[in-house]
Amino acid sequence: MRWLEQYRNLVSVQLRAMRTEVWFVISFQGAMATGLVLGMGYLMPEVSDTTAMYLVTGTAAQSFATVGLVMLPQVVARGKALGTLDYYLTLPISREAYLLALVTVVALMAFPAVVFCILFGMWRYDLALDFDPAVIAVGVLAVLSLAGVGVAMAVYSPHQQVTNALTQLVIFYVIFFAPVLLPKEQLPELLQFTANFFPPTYAADGVRATLTDLPGTHLARSLLAMAAFAAGSLALSAVAIRRRG
């Protein structure tokens, strides 16, 4: 019970600390998602229903990846640079509760953009998507499966600028070289193989399985894979935070 109380209080504190940024982040994430849905569509000579489904669901999955691989490490890196990270680590609180509070707050700021992206894509491409409640589990596991990588990246990077550069490189891979916005079969064989070892692959598959009737999706497999990645990811982040503290 004490752990849960600490977690709840830390979420409240982090939300208040970021209250001036919440609407900006939500708006920015929404604009990025809209830009991908529109911009990638303009690059294609003809957007079929199948292509549009991949584009919309892939953008939603990319937004989940952005939480763990861009937003979270940048928040941690900024806290490290300003000294707030070290301050929290000196307090008699659970490191894991603090970490999960950060993940929760960043995810709460990103999820509205995911919903907007899906609704906008449905309107833009006249799609009829089916909403399976399991999409919530997909989103949570997608964020958790990447959070540890993001935290470790921020903690071990020597400078905030290095963290920012690394996050941009990683998200560049997710957008263009992972089976997120396009079918896995369109990638070179090497990238098809390496995609099996990265959580965004399973996040995109899970989103498609819960929102569309596209063939070749495997919801149960994707959920299990993301759960395994999440366990390893959170363990990695806990080690990174504890070493920092």
C-alpha positions as CSV (number, residue, x, y, z in Angstrom):
1,M,0.0,0.0,0.0
2,R,2.9,2.4,0.8
3,W,4.3,1.8,-2.7
4,L,1.0,2.6,-4.3
5,E,0.6,5.7,-2.2
6,Q,4.1,6.9,-3.3
7,Y,3.3,6.2,-6.9
8,R,0.0,8.1,-6.7
9,N,1.7,11.1,-5.0
10,L,4.6,11.1,-7.5
11,V,2.2,11.1,-10.5
12,S,0.4,14.1,-8.9
13,V,3.7,15.9,-8.3
14,Q,5.0,15.3,-11.9
15,L,1.7,16.4,-13.4
16,R,1.8,19.6,-11.5
17,A,5.5,20.2,-12.4
18,M,4.7,19.7,-16.1
19,R,1.3,21.6,-16.0
20,T,2.6,24.4,-18.2
21,E,3.8,21.9,-20.8
22,V,0.9,19.5,-21.0
23,W,-1.2,21.2,-23.6
24,F,1.9,22.0,-25.7
25,V,3.0,18.4,-25.7
26,I,-0.5,17.1,-26.5
27,S,-0.8,19.6,-29.4
28,F,2.7,18.8,-30.7
29,Q,2.0,15.1,-30.6
30,G,-1.3,15.6,-32.4
31,A,0.3,17.7,-35.0
32,M,3.1,15.1,-35.6
33,A,0.6,12.3,-35.9
34,T,-1.6,14.3,-38.3
35,G,1.5,15.2,-40.3
36,L,2.5,11.6,-40.7
37,V,-1.0,10.5,-41.7
38,L,-1.3,13.3,-44.3
39,G,2.3,13.5,-45.4
40,M,2.9,9.9,-46.0
41,G,-0.3,9.7,-47.9
42,Y,0.8,12.5,-50.2
43,L,4.0,10.5,-51.1
44,M,1.9,7.6,-52.4
45,P,0.4,7.8,-55.8
46,E,-2.7,5.9,-54.7
47,V,-3.8,5.1,-51.2
48,S,-5.9,2.0,-51.0
49,D,-8.0,1.0,-47.9
50,T,-5.3,-1.5,-47.0
51,T,-2.5,1.1,-47.3
52,A,-4.5,3.6,-45.4
53,M,-5.1,1.1,-42.6
54,Y,-1.4,0.5,-42.3
55,L,-0.7,4.2,-42.4
56,V,-3.2,5.1,-39.7
57,T,-2.5,2.2,-37.3
58,G,1.2,2.5,-37.9
59,T,1.1,6.2,-37.0
60,A,-0.7,5.3,-33.8
61,A,1.9,2.6,-33.0
62,Q,4.6,5.1,-33.7
63,S,3.1,7.5,-31.2
64,F,3.4,4.8,-28.5
65,A,7.0,4.4,-29.5
66,T,7.6,8.1,-29.3
67,V,6.5,8.0,-25.6
68,G,9.1,5.5,-24.6
69,L,11.9,6.4,-27.0
70,V,11.7,10.2,-27.3
71,M,9.5,11.9,-24.7
72,L,10.5,9.9,-21.7
73,P,14.3,9.9,-22.3
74,Q,14.2,13.7,-23.0
75,V,12.3,14.3,-19.7
76,V,14.8,12.2,-17.8
77,A,17.8,13.9,-19.5
78,R,16.4,17.3,-18.7
79,G,15.9,16.2,-15.1
80,K,19.4,15.0,-15.0
81,A,20.7,18.3,-16.4
82,L,18.7,20.4,-14.0
83,G,19.4,18.3,-11.0
84,T,15.8,17.3,-10.3
85,L,16.5,13.6,-11.1
86,D,19.3,13.5,-8.4
87,Y,17.0,15.3,-6.0
88,Y,14.2,12.7,-6.3
89,L,16.8,9.9,-6.0
90,T,17.9,11.3,-2.6
91,L,14.4,11.0,-1.2
92,P,13.2,8.0,0.8
93,I,11.0,6.8,-2.0
94,S,10.9,3.7,-4.3
95,R,13.0,4.2,-7.4
96,E,10.6,2.0,-9.3
97,A,7.6,4.1,-8.2
98,Y,9.3,7.3,-9.4
99,L,10.2,5.7,-12.7
100,L,6.7,4.4,-13.2
101,A,5.2,7.8,-12.3
102,L,7.4,9.4,-15.0
103,V,6.2,6.8,-17.6
104,T,2.6,7.3,-16.6
105,V,2.7,11.1,-16.9
106,V,4.4,11.1,-20.3
107,A,2.0,8.4,-21.5
108,L,-1.0,10.4,-20.3
109,M,0.2,13.4,-22.4
110,A,0.7,11.2,-25.5
111,F,-2.5,9.1,-25.5
112,P,-4.8,11.9,-26.6
113,A,-2.7,12.3,-29.7
114,V,-3.1,8.6,-30.5
115,V,-6.9,8.8,-30.3
116,F,-6.9,11.9,-32.4
117,C,-4.6,10.3,-35.0
118,I,-7.0,7.3,-35.3
119,L,-10.1,9.4,-35.6
120,F,-8.5,11.8,-38.1
121,G,-7.2,8.9,-40.2
122,M,-10.7,7.4,-40.3
123,W,-12.1,10.7,-41.5
124,R,-9.3,11.4,-44.0
125,Y,-9.3,8.0,-45.7
126,D,-13.0,7.2,-45.0
127,L,-12.1,4.1,-43.0
128,A,-14.3,2.0,-40.8
129,L,-12.1,0.7,-38.0
130,D,-13.3,-1.8,-35.3
131,F,-12.3,-0.8,-31.7
132,D,-11.3,-3.8,-29.6
133,P,-10.9,-3.0,-25.9
134,A,-7.6,-4.9,-26.1
135,V,-6.1,-1.9,-27.8
136,I,-5.7,-0.3,-24.3
137,A,-3.5,-3.3,-23.3
138,V,-1.6,-2.9,-26.5
139,G,-0.9,0.8,-25.8
140,V,0.2,0.2,-22.2
141,L,2.5,-2.7,-23.1
142,A,3.9,-0.8,-26.1
143,V,4.9,2.1,-23.8
144,L,6.3,-0.1,-21.0
145,S,8.3,-2.3,-23.5
146,L,10.2,0.8,-24.6
147,A,10.4,2.8,-21.4
148,G,13.5,1.0,-20.0
149,V,15.4,1.6,-23.2
150,G,14.6,5.3,-23.1
151,V,15.5,5.7,-19.4
152,A,18.8,3.8,-19.8
153,M,19.6,6.0,-22.9
154,A,19.1,9.2,-20.9
155,V,20.8,8.0,-17.7
156,Y,23.9,6.7,-19.4
157,S,24.3,9.5,-22.0
158,P,27.0,11.9,-21.0
159,H,25.0,15.0,-22.1
160,Q,21.4,16.0,-22.8
161,Q,22.3,16.8,-26.4
162,V,23.5,13.3,-26.9
163,T,20.2,11.9,-25.6
164,N,18.2,14.1,-27.9
165,A,20.3,13.0,-30.9
166,L,19.9,9.4,-30.0
167,T,16.2,9.6,-29.6
168,Q,15.9,11.2,-33.1
169,L,17.9,8.4,-34.6
170,V,15.9,5.7,-33.0
171,I,12.5,7.2,-34.0
172,F,13.9,7.6,-37.5
173,Y,14.5,3.9,-37.6
174,V,10.9,3.2,-36.3
175,I,9.3,5.3,-39.0
176,F,11.3,4.2,-42.0
177,F,13.0,0.9,-41.3
178,A,10.6,-1.1,-39.1
179,P,7.3,-2.7,-40.1
180,V,5.2,0.0,-38.5
181,L,3.9,2.2,-41.3
182,L,4.3,-0.5,-44.0
183,P,3.9,-4.3,-44.3
184,K,6.9,-6.4,-43.1
185,E,7.1,-8.0,-46.5
186,Q,8.1,-4.7,-48.1
187,L,11.3,-4.5,-46.1
188,P,14.6,-6.1,-47.1
189,E,15.2,-9.5,-45.6
190,L,17.7,-8.2,-43.1
191,L,15.3,-5.6,-41.7
192,Q,12.5,-8.3,-41.7
193,F,14.8,-10.4,-39.5
194,T,15.9,-7.6,-37.2
195,A,12.3,-6.4,-36.8
196,N,11.6,-9.6,-34.7
197,F,13.8,-8.2,-31.9
198,F,12.2,-4.7,-31.6
199,P,9.0,-3.9,-29.6
200,P,7.6,-1.4,-32.2
201,T,7.0,-4.4,-34.6
202,Y,4.7,-6.0,-32.1
203,A,3.1,-2.7,-31.1
204,A,2.1,-2.1,-34.7
205,D,0.8,-5.6,-35.1
206,G,-1.2,-5.3,-31.9
207,V,-2.8,-2.0,-33.0
208,R,-3.7,-3.5,-36.4
209,A,-5.2,-6.7,-34.8
210,T,-7.4,-4.6,-32.5
211,L,-8.5,-2.0,-35.0
212,T,-8.7,-3.7,-38.4
213,D,-9.4,-7.0,-40.0
214,L,-6.1,-7.0,-41.9
215,P,-4.8,-10.5,-42.5
216,G,-1.5,-11.7,-40.9
217,T,-2.0,-10.1,-37.5
218,H,-1.3,-12.1,-34.3
219,L,-2.7,-10.3,-31.2
220,A,-1.9,-13.0,-28.6
221,R,1.7,-13.3,-29.9
222,S,2.2,-9.6,-29.9
223,L,0.8,-9.1,-26.4
224,L,3.1,-11.9,-25.1
225,A,6.1,-10.5,-26.9
226,M,5.5,-6.9,-25.6
227,A,4.9,-8.3,-22.0
228,A,8.3,-10.0,-22.2
229,F,10.0,-6.8,-23.6
230,A,8.2,-4.8,-20.9
231,A,9.6,-7.0,-18.1
232,G,13.1,-6.7,-19.5
233,S,12.7,-3.0,-20.2
234,L,11.5,-2.1,-16.7
235,A,14.3,-4.2,-15.2
236,L,16.9,-2.4,-17.3
237,S,15.5,1.0,-16.3
238,A,15.4,0.1,-12.6
239,V,19.1,-0.9,-12.8
240,A,19.9,2.3,-14.5
241,I,18.0,4.5,-12.0
242,R,19.5,2.6,-9.0
243,R,23.0,3.0,-10.3
244,R,22.3,6.7,-10.8
245,G,21.0,6.9,-7.2
